[in-house]
């Protein structure tokens, strides 16, 4: 897929939008698992932790789709 625009009905969408959606879903999944395992009291700054998880998962998704799945 890479970092090329995706045409949907004549409208070009950035692939980063799709990668961010994947990162958001992964963040929700990991966050809910952590709250289930560790409880609510384990995280001091929840908002910073959520943003950090989102950035990490979005960057990892972008890396996977652009570098590792790139055709030679």
N, CA and C of each residue as an Amber inpcrd file, in Angstrom:
protein
   216
   0.8240000  -1.1810000   0.0000000   0.0000000   0.0000000   0.0000000
   0.8720000   1.2490000   0.0000000   1.8140000   1.3510000   0.8770000
   2.7350000   2.4700000   0.8950000   2.0890000   3.7810000   1.2930000
   2.6930000   4.8800000   0.8580000   2.1650000   6.1960000   1.1800000
   1.5960000   6.8780000  -0.0480000   0.9070000   6.1480000  -0.8900000
   0.2660000   6.7170000  -2.0610000  -1.2110000   6.9230000  -1.7510000
  -1.7870000   7.9740000  -2.3530000  -3.1840000   8.2770000  -2.1120000
  -4.0780000   7.1350000  -2.5770000  -5.2060000   6.9940000  -1.9110000
  -6.1830000   5.9700000  -2.2510000  -7.4090000   6.6860000  -2.7980000
  -7.8310000   6.3190000  -3.9980000  -8.9960000   6.9440000  -4.6150000
 -10.2590000   6.2040000  -4.2000000 -11.1720000   6.9320000  -3.5660000
 -12.4580000   6.3730000  -3.1570000 -13.5480000   7.2590000  -3.7440000
 -14.1790000   6.7970000  -4.8010000 -15.2480000   7.5540000  -5.4250000
 -14.7900000   8.8860000  -6.0070000 -13.5860000   8.9440000  -6.5150000
 -13.0720000  10.1730000  -7.0870000 -12.4550000  11.1190000  -6.0840000
 -12.4530000  10.7460000  -4.8150000 -11.8500000  11.5630000  -3.7580000
 -10.5900000  10.8560000  -3.2970000  -9.5070000  11.6010000  -3.2530000
  -8.2390000  11.0180000  -2.8120000  -8.1160000  11.1200000  -1.2930000
  -7.8510000   9.9810000  -0.6700000  -7.6660000   9.9160000   0.7780000
  -6.2190000   9.5980000   1.0990000  -5.7470000  10.2000000   2.1470000
  -4.3980000   9.9240000   2.6070000  -4.3600000   8.5550000   3.2850000
  -3.3360000   7.7720000   3.0280000  -3.2490000   6.4750000   3.7080000
  -3.0010000   6.6400000   5.2050000  -2.4980000   7.7990000   5.6010000
  -2.2720000   8.0270000   7.0260000  -3.5880000   8.0420000   7.8010000
  -4.6760000   8.4070000   7.1410000  -5.9940000   8.3570000   7.7680000
  -6.3520000   6.9230000   8.1270000  -6.0870000   6.0010000   7.2300000
  -6.3590000   4.5830000   7.4910000  -5.4110000   4.0420000   8.5560000
  -4.1380000   4.4530000   8.4920000  -3.1750000   4.0170000   9.5010000
  -3.5510000   4.5490000  10.8790000  -4.0450000   5.7820000  10.9440000
  -4.4630000   6.3550000  12.2220000  -5.6780000   5.6210000  12.7700000
  -6.5840000   5.2130000  11.8970000  -7.7370000   4.4350000  12.3420000
  -7.2980000   3.0830000  12.8950000  -6.3410000   2.4420000  12.2400000
  -5.8020000   1.1750000  12.7470000  -5.1080000   1.3750000  14.0970000
  -4.3530000   2.4680000  14.2170000  -3.6950000   2.7770000  15.4800000
  -4.6860000   3.0620000  16.5910000  -5.7930000   3.7140000  16.2470000
  -6.8220000   4.0070000  17.2370000  -7.4850000   2.7290000  17.7420000
  -7.7690000   1.8110000  16.8250000  -8.3830000   0.5400000  17.2200000
  -7.4220000  -0.2720000  18.0930000  -6.1410000  -0.2860000  17.7270000
  -5.1490000  -0.9970000  18.5410000  -5.0040000  -0.3480000  19.9160000
  -5.0690000   0.9900000  19.9730000  -4.9760000   1.6940000  21.2450000
  -6.1520000   1.3540000  22.1400000  -7.3540000   1.3440000  21.5920000
  -8.5310000   0.9890000  22.3900000  -8.4410000  -0.4340000  22.9160000
  -7.9310000  -1.3330000  22.0880000  -7.8080000  -2.7250000  22.5060000
  -6.8000000  -2.8850000  23.6320000  -5.6160000  -2.3110000  23.4660000
  -4.5710000  -2.4420000  24.4910000  -4.9700000  -1.7160000  25.7670000
  -5.5880000  -0.5500000  25.6240000  -6.0110000   0.2180000  26.8020000
  -7.0550000  -0.5520000  27.6070000  -8.0140000  -1.1670000  26.9430000
  -9.0320000  -1.9270000  27.6620000  -8.4330000  -3.1660000  28.3220000
  -7.4710000  -3.8070000  27.6450000  -6.7930000  -4.9590000  28.2670000
  -5.9880000  -4.5430000  29.4920000  -5.2990000  -3.4010000  29.4020000
  -4.5240000  -2.9240000  30.5510000  -5.4090000  -2.5340000  31.7210000
  -6.5480000  -1.9180000  31.4410000  -7.4680000  -1.5770000  32.5230000
  -8.0910000  -2.8140000  33.1390000  -8.2820000  -3.8300000  32.3420000
  -8.8330000  -5.0670000  32.8680000  -7.8010000  -5.7890000  33.7470000
  -6.5180000  -5.7710000  33.3250000  -5.4720000  -6.4800000  34.0600000
  -4.9810000  -5.6740000  35.2590000  -4.6250000  -4.3940000  35.0230000
  -3.9910000  -3.5980000  36.0720000  -4.9720000  -2.7650000  36.8730000
  -6.1290000  -2.4860000  36.3430000  -7.0960000  -1.6430000  37.0450000
  -6.8990000  -0.1770000  36.6900000  -7.7850000   0.6570000  37.2060000
  -7.7570000   2.0830000  36.8690000  -6.7000000   2.8560000  37.6400000
  -6.2820000   2.3610000  38.7720000  -5.3680000   3.1150000  39.6250000
  -3.9070000   3.0340000  39.1810000  -3.5680000   2.1470000  38.2660000
  -2.1690000   1.9160000  37.9050000  -1.5800000   3.0360000  37.0450000
  -2.4180000   3.7610000  36.3040000  -1.9180000   4.8090000  35.4190000
  -2.1250000   6.1710000  36.0630000  -1.0500000   6.9260000  36.2080000
  -1.1680000   8.2450000  36.8360000  -1.7150000   9.2690000  35.8670000
  -1.1400000   9.3300000  34.6980000  -1.5550000  10.3000000  33.6920000
  -2.1720000   9.5490000  32.5200000  -3.4620000   9.2730000  32.6280000
  -4.1150000   8.4390000  31.6210000  -4.1390000   9.0720000  30.2380000
  -4.3700000  10.3640000  30.1710000  -4.4550000  11.0300000  28.8720000
  -3.1200000  10.9710000  28.1380000  -2.0230000  11.2220000  28.8480000
  -0.6970000  11.1470000  28.2210000  -0.3970000   9.7190000  27.7730000
  -0.8060000   8.7570000  28.5680000  -0.5800000   7.3630000  28.2180000
  -1.3720000   6.9760000  26.9730000  -2.6180000   7.4280000  26.8900000
  -3.4430000   7.1120000  25.7200000  -2.8840000   7.7450000  24.4530000
  -2.4700000   8.9980000  24.5400000  -1.8820000   9.6750000  23.3780000
  -0.5950000   8.9770000  22.9530000   0.2130000   8.5820000  23.9230000
   1.4740000   7.9040000  23.6070000   1.2190000   6.5610000  22.9240000
   0.2550000   5.8120000  23.4300000  -0.0840000   4.5390000  22.7900000
  -0.5650000   4.7570000  21.3630000  -1.4000000   5.7670000  21.1580000
  -1.9130000   6.0570000  19.8240000  -0.7870000   6.4100000  18.8610000
   0.1430000   7.2440000  19.2990000   1.2640000   7.6420000  18.4450000
   2.1560000   6.4430000  18.1330000   2.4250000   5.6220000  19.1200000
   3.2800000   4.4450000  18.9190000   2.6310000   3.4580000  17.9500000
   1.3420000   3.1780000  18.1330000   0.6700000   2.2270000  17.2490000
   0.4950000   2.7800000  15.8390000   0.2360000   4.0780000  15.7180000
   0.1170000   4.6700000  14.3880000   1.4580000   4.6520000  13.6700000
   2.5340000   4.9700000  14.3760000   3.8670000   4.9300000  13.7720000
   4.2550000   3.5000000  13.3920000   3.9290000   2.5340000  14.2410000
   4.2460000   1.1390000  13.9310000   3.4570000   0.6440000  12.7160000
   2.1940000   1.0230000  12.6230000   1.3870000   0.6360000  11.4750000
   1.9160000   1.2600000  10.1930000   2.2710000   2.5360000  10.2610000
   2.8320000   3.2090000   9.0950000   4.1380000   2.5580000   8.6740000
   4.9790000   2.2150000   9.6370000   6.2420000   1.5480000   9.3330000
   6.0040000   0.1970000   8.6680000   5.0730000  -0.5740000   9.2210000
   4.8050000  -1.9010000   8.6580000   4.2980000  -1.8250000   7.2250000
   3.3990000  -0.8980000   6.9550000   2.8160000  -0.8330000   5.6210000
   3.7080000  -0.1350000   4.6040000   4.6200000   0.7240000   5.0300000
   5.4570000   1.4270000   4.0560000   6.8040000   0.7540000   3.8370000
   7.4200000   0.2420000   4.8740000   8.7720000  -0.2920000   4.7480000
   8.7660000  -1.8070000   4.5380000   8.0640000  -2.5230000   5.3600000
   8.1370000  -3.9740000   5.3030000   7.3200000  -4.5850000   4.1610000
   6.2310000  -3.9370000   3.7500000   5.4080000  -4.4700000   2.6750000
   5.6330000  -3.7610000   1.3500000   6.7290000  -3.0480000   1.2450000
   7.0410000  -2.3000000   0.0240000   7.5040000  -3.2740000  -1.0590000
   6.9730000  -3.1280000  -2.2500000   7.3800000  -4.0080000  -3.3480000
   8.6760000  -3.5080000  -3.9550000   9.5940000  -4.4100000  -4.3040000
  10.9050000  -3.9880000  -4.8350000  10.8540000  -3.4530000  -6.2270000
